[in-house]
Amino acid sequence: MRFCSLGSGSTGNAMLVEAGHGASLTRVLIDCGFTYKELDRRLARIGLAPTDVSAAFITHEHGDHIGCALTLARRHGVPLWTSQGTRQSLAPELDDEIEIQLARDGEAIAIGALELNPYTVPHDAREPLQLTCSDGARRLGVLTDAGSSTPHMLAALAGCDALVLECNHDQAMLAASRYPPSLKARVAGRFGHLANDLAAQILSQCMHPRLQHVVAAHLSLQNNRPELAAGALAQALGTSTQEVLVATAHEGFAWLSVH
């Protein structure tokens, strides 16, 4: 199994997870938060096209996550998996050309060589889900767009061989930013986004000897810096910042294999 990001941040999010070989090769797109033209360009950067996507999992309805998902489904017959709440928020835009399968907390989804396990998170959306992905031997945990930590989240991420964790903001930078008070309260609230220190706390509770990769994701361009996010996670790991990757808005991160 391997995974990469096409871009991560408030301007758009999309990540690919791949498993299998030959006819069983499966590629699942986690979120699709770009225009179709931009998604096509970013896929081409890694030698792929929209037709290479087996399915897409949409975590919630915010624009930087859903983006061109409906266009992708309509043009290429790519099935979309998402929660009932997210589906309801999209209802006015749906038609018979779009295949939507419902994802539910705690119910495994088999897509080719991959198994997805969605779990609920506290975020200000209709019914947000994050997920873990497995090829049967290794497991990747994805957690972005959550305002606080819950025992349910920690249980879902326990034992993962790789983790992609939101490090949206540095609390001091957010407090000193030009954001209006209402937006600061939303971002820092329990249904907002994870700060660096809270992401580090989550990581410290999910660490185990088989953990291979840790990636900081969904950084705010205004209220965070890569070295702050990497430093917070590195401190939790007890290692150097070189051991922590940081996803960027423009480049995401390159393929990482989970052995």
Buried (B, 14 or more C-beta within 10 A) or exposed (E): BBBBBBBBBBBBBBBBBBBBEEEEEBBBBBBBBBEBEBBBEBBEEEEBEBEBBBBBBBBBBBEBBBBBBBBBBBEEEBBBBBBEBBBEBBEEEBEEEBEBEEBBBEEEBEBBBBBBBBBBBBBBBBBBBBBBBBBEEBBBBBBBBBBBBBEBBBEBBEEBBBBBBBBBBBBEBBEEBEBEEEEBEBBBEEBBBBBBBBBBBBBEBBBEEEBBBBBBBBBBEEBBBBEBBBBBBBBBBEEEBEEBBBBBBEEBBEEBEBE
